[in-house]
């Protein structure tokens, strides 16, 4: 299991595009938002948590189809399926690798971008906490979406149509925690609910993803 | 009689062919009768005037929009567990019908909301949950279209339906946390203290039952079409081999 994780991480770093692309996309989305909204600082400050969460979500979505696509093309997914490792564990590890290569850098970059958007200082810990707790759920749900669409020719667009509605609860609680934190209200309740979503998806989604993979590998 | 007998498409075609005219006629009588009753033979509401009459389309469509997804969940489970082919096709057949009911619910709600709430759309939990349900229908149907192998498509969409149900329910309650909402509560419950006045409730129940029959008729019709399409496919493939 750890071997697979290390292999996936190494591939993501050496093949390029894994780490950098998602981060750059996050940066660009965040920078573009004020152009669309107008330069009023008060307005941008107010919606900064929402912008950052949407940006993180889209950056996450961008790299989802890479989770299984490369392994599917060169046939290593079949090898993984026939290996003694259960397919559920493979899906879980893939989700973890995706989170380490996209979710974690996003969490690290968010404070820098939050400064750009004038997020009030008391909101920073809540923003980081909500992203750190919420992005694993994005990866876990996304792994399921990637498993559903792995064999399809035009899977990319379909993948976003399938996955985005599933992201609703995560986004809702995550952005709510960050927003309440920035406004100095109690953010612990949405944060706890967000953690609940993350644990639920981390526990359940590998099974759904494995079921979808088995169908696609038939 | 058990549903397993109808895993045999021939048997299903015979029974559904005999039932379909009856179900369609009952649906037509109840829907048309209920709507005429509701539109022309009920008084205007004290506050809402005649706008209240959209309830006879809005409420049944909304009920069937969410019930259709539930029916797809059950048929998907039957397919996943017992490989009941007709069940998988029924789920496929129900999706567009449910989507249209959901859309009708959303649109009639918007038309009613404009004069009554002063807005076409409000980010109310109930409204938003329905919009998300609509997106789920779109994704489900797109996945059916995208996968070429029919059995794999049935499997994948069934898994999506199960996961989607869980997330639709979570979203519904998450939205309650997010926004308190403007939509009125349930007013047709059996156990509630205060319900819609009988004068409005009787035609409304007629319409709801009519929409249930309408849904059954449409799903039977579309499932029969799916089975015929599947047979045609098999015939074409046999020709090609021969």
Interface residues (C-beta under 8 A of the other chain):
Chain A: X144 X148 X149 X151 X152 X154 X155 X158 X161 X162 X164 X165 X166 X168 X169 X172 X173 X176 X190 X193 X197 X204 X205 X208 X211 X212 X215 X216 X218
Chain B: X132 X135 X136 X138 X139 X142 X143 X146 X147 X152 X155 X156 X159 X160 X162 X163 X164 X166 X167 X170 X171 X174 X175 X177 X178
